């Protein structure tokens, strides 16, 4: 039984870590979403200009065009893009960590179930 108590403590610690990662995930995901919305609004306001460059310009090409150095608002757009990229990277990394923590918790739960059934 002492072994189960140790596993329970480890499992609770992992659950607390999981909760912290999940909260951070939400923050980074929201920041990335906010930056993406700002980029999309800027693109929409420049739609006519972008279509003059190319009638069926894609998202990435439009973004590159809007970040060209000669543009007045290129620094602003570049900042939003940087925010979007960095926050997206953070939340995607957290997704993997959350998945790993969930797996570890599941393993601990299986061990506890096995020990309960076999004692």
Helices and strands as residue ranges (DSSP letters): H 2-45, H 47-53, H 59-66, H 74-117
